[in-house]
Amino acid sequence: MDTWGDPLRISLLVAASATAACVAVGTPLAWLIARARPPVAQVLSAASLLPLVLPPTAVGYYLLWLLGRESPVGRFLLDDLGVQLVFTWPGAALAAAVVSLPLYVRTATAGFEQLDEEILFAGRTLVAPWRLFLFVVVPLAWPALVAASLIAFARALGEFGATVVVASSIPGRTRTLPAAIYDAHLAGDNRLANELSLIALIIGFVLVTLLTVALHAAVRRSHGQDA
């Protein structure tokens, strides 16, 4: 049984990578949902929330099939690009990102929906849409985006089912903190299980504290715009 150093390092790497993926994919998706017409927004919102209602093991199973040789995507990645995601920490990060994306999108969408329409209308008359998004929308919605990132990071850090199906629990390579706690418990190593659980508790407390600050900032920003 390994010590807590490797699982913590791998978990932080997986969670950070998953959060970066959520920001890259989820931010424009959340903006599209917030600005689209109701039928389109409802379809996009439902699709983005689908991983939230599926068992994490089911998400992992579908990803395992998608990234393996049985699917065209998996064969392309393996044979043409030489990229293997199954049984690797990037594969675990991808699985964690898919599971975390609904929470990021929902939180970011709520932040975008609170923006002042008059400011957005004035911005559209002055700059290109991509400049409006990068230099007006994102700065105005930053508290909500920070909160969404923290939620995604926390969800990715605690993910077990999807990551262990895609990446397994290989010591020093893909064994994350949740997997290490589970393995330590099965091995009867209560000392290590307690240490790992305490580390998870401390990290969770820090993340919840930061999230509370970010949410309060988002509420103050929303009230300031309403005023």
C-alpha positions in Angstrom: 0.0 0.0 0.0 1.4 3.4 -1.0 1.5 6.4 1.3 -0.7 9.4 1.0 1.8 11.5 -1.0 1.1 9.9 -4.4 -2.7 9.8 -4.2 -2.8 13.4 -3.1 -0.5 14.5 -5.9 -2.5 12.5 -8.5 -5.8 13.8 -7.2 -4.7 17.4 -7.3 -3.4 16.9 -10.8 -6.6 15.2 -12.0 -8.8 17.8 -10.3 -6.9 20.7 -11.7 -6.9 19.3 -15.2 -10.6 18.4 -15.0 -11.4 21.9 -13.8 -9.4 23.5 -16.7 -11.4 21.3 -19.1 -14.6 22.4 -17.5 -13.6 26.1 -17.8 -12.6 25.7 -21.4 -15.8 23.8 -22.5 -18.3 24.8 -19.9 -17.9 28.6 -20.0 -18.9 29.1 -23.6 -21.6 26.4 -23.2 -23.0 28.2 -20.2 -23.0 31.5 -22.1 -24.8 29.9 -25.0 -27.4 28.4 -22.7 -27.9 31.7 -21.0 -28.4 33.6 -24.2 -30.2 31.0 -26.5 -33.9 30.9 -27.1 -35.8 28.7 -24.6 -36.2 25.5 -26.7 -32.5 25.5 -27.6 -31.4 26.5 -24.1 -33.5 23.7 -22.6 -32.0 21.0 -24.9 -28.4 22.2 -24.2 -29.1 22.4 -20.5 -30.6 18.9 -20.4 -27.6 17.5 -22.4 -25.1 19.2 -20.1 -26.8 17.9 -17.0 -27.0 14.3 -18.2 -23.8 13.1 -16.5 -25.2 14.4 -13.2 -28.1 12.0 -13.2 -26.2 9.0 -14.5 -24.3 6.7 -12.0 -20.6 7.7 -12.2 -19.8 4.1 -13.0 -22.1 4.3 -16.1 -20.3 7.5 -17.2 -17.0 5.7 -16.7 -18.2 2.7 -18.7 -19.3 4.8 -21.7 -16.0 6.7 -21.6 -14.1 3.4 -21.4 -15.8 2.2 -24.5 -15.4 5.6 -26.3 -11.6 5.7 -25.5 -10.9 2.1 -26.3 -10.3 0.3 -29.5 -13.9 -0.8 -29.9 -14.9 2.8 -30.9 -13.8 4.8 -33.9 -12.7 7.6 -31.6 -10.6 5.3 -29.5 -9.0 3.7 -32.6 -8.2 7.1 -34.0 -6.6 8.2 -30.7 -4.6 5.1 -30.3 -3.6 4.2 -33.9 -3.4 7.7 -35.6 -2.4 10.0 -32.8 -0.7 7.5 -30.4 -2.7 8.8 -27.5 -3.8 6.4 -24.8 -6.2 7.7 -22.2 -7.4 4.4 -20.6 -5.4 3.5 -17.5 -3.7 6.9 -17.4 -4.2 10.0 -15.2 -5.3 12.1 -18.2 -8.0 9.6 -18.7 -9.0 9.9 -15.0 -9.0 13.7 -15.5 -11.3 13.4 -18.5 -13.7 11.2 -16.6 -13.7 13.7 -13.7 -14.3 16.6 -16.1 -17.3 14.9 -17.6 -18.8 14.3 -14.1 -18.0 17.8 -12.9 -19.1 19.7 -16.1 -22.9 19.8 -15.1 -22.1 21.6 -11.9 -19.8 24.1 -13.6 -22.3 24.8 -16.4 -25.2 25.2 -14.1 -23.4 27.6 -11.7 -21.8 29.6 -14.6 -25.2 29.9 -16.4 -26.8 31.3 -13.3 -24.0 33.9 -13.1 -24.5 34.9 -16.8 -28.2 35.2 -16.4 -27.7 37.8 -13.7 -25.8 40.2 -16.0 -27.3 43.6 -16.7 -29.0 43.5 -20.1 -28.4 47.2 -20.7 -24.6 46.7 -20.3 -24.7 43.8 -22.7 -26.8 45.7 -25.3 -24.4 48.7 -25.1 -21.4 46.4 -25.5 -22.9 44.7 -28.6 -23.1 48.0 -30.4 -19.4 48.8 -29.7 -17.3 45.6 -30.0 -17.3 42.2 -31.7 -19.2 39.4 -30.0 -15.9 37.6 -28.9 -14.5 40.8 -27.5 -17.8 41.4 -25.6 -17.6 37.9 -24.1 -13.9 38.1 -23.1 -13.6 41.7 -22.0 -17.1 42.5 -20.7 -19.0 39.3 -19.9 -16.3 37.3 -18.2 -15.1 40.2 -16.0 -18.6 41.0 -14.9 -19.4 37.3 -14.1 -16.0 36.4 -12.5 -17.4 35.7 -9.0 -19.8 33.1 -10.5 -17.1 31.6 -12.7 -14.8 31.3 -9.7 -17.5 29.6 -7.7 -18.2 27.3 -10.6 -14.5 26.4 -10.9 -14.3 25.7 -7.1 -17.4 23.4 -7.3 -16.0 21.6 -10.3 -12.6 21.2 -8.6 -14.2 19.8 -5.5 -16.4 17.4 -7.5 -13.4 16.2 -9.5 -11.3 15.8 -6.4 -13.9 13.5 -4.8 -14.8 11.5 -7.9 -14.3 7.8 -7.6 -16.7 5.7 -9.8 -16.0 7.2 -13.2 -12.2 7.6 -12.7 -11.6 4.1 -11.4 -13.5 2.6 -14.3 -11.5 4.5 -16.9 -8.1 4.7 -15.2 -8.3 1.9 -12.6 -6.3 2.4 -9.3 -2.7 1.9 -10.2 -0.3 2.9 -7.4 1.8 5.9 -8.2 0.0 6.4 -11.6 -3.7 6.6 -11.4 -4.6 6.0 -7.8 -6.5 9.0 -6.6 -7.3 10.0 -3.0 -10.8 8.5 -3.0 -9.5 5.3 -4.6 -6.6 5.1 -2.0 -9.1 5.5 0.9 -11.2 2.6 -0.6 -8.1 0.4 -1.2 -6.7 1.1 2.3 -10.1 0.2 3.8 -10.2 -3.1 1.9 -6.6 -3.9 2.9 -7.4 -3.2 6.6 -4.9 -0.4 6.8 -7.0 1.9 9.1 -4.1 4.2 9.8 -3.7 5.1 6.2 -7.4 5.3 5.6 -7.7 7.7 8.5 -4.8 9.8 7.3 -6.2 10.0 3.7 -9.7 10.8 5.0 -8.4 13.6 7.2 -6.5 15.1 4.3 -9.7 15.0 2.2 -11.6 16.6 5.1 -9.1 19.5 5.4 -9.1 20.1 1.6 -12.9 20.0 1.6 -13.1 22.5 4.4 -10.8 24.9 2.5 -12.8 24.5 -0.7 -16.1 25.1 1.0 -14.7 28.3 2.7 -13.4 29.6 -0.6 -16.7 28.7 -2.3 -18.7 30.6 0.4 -16.5 33.7 -0.2 -17.0 33.4 -4.0 -20.8 33.0 -3.7 -21.1 36.0 -1.4 -19.1 38.0 -4.0 -21.4 36.9 -6.8 -24.5 37.9 -4.7 -23.0 41.3 -4.0 -22.1 41.8 -7.6 -25.7 40.9 -8.6 -27.2 43.3 -6.1 -24.9 46.0 -7.3 -26.0 45.6 -10.9 -29.7 45.6 -9.8 -29.1 48.8 -7.9 
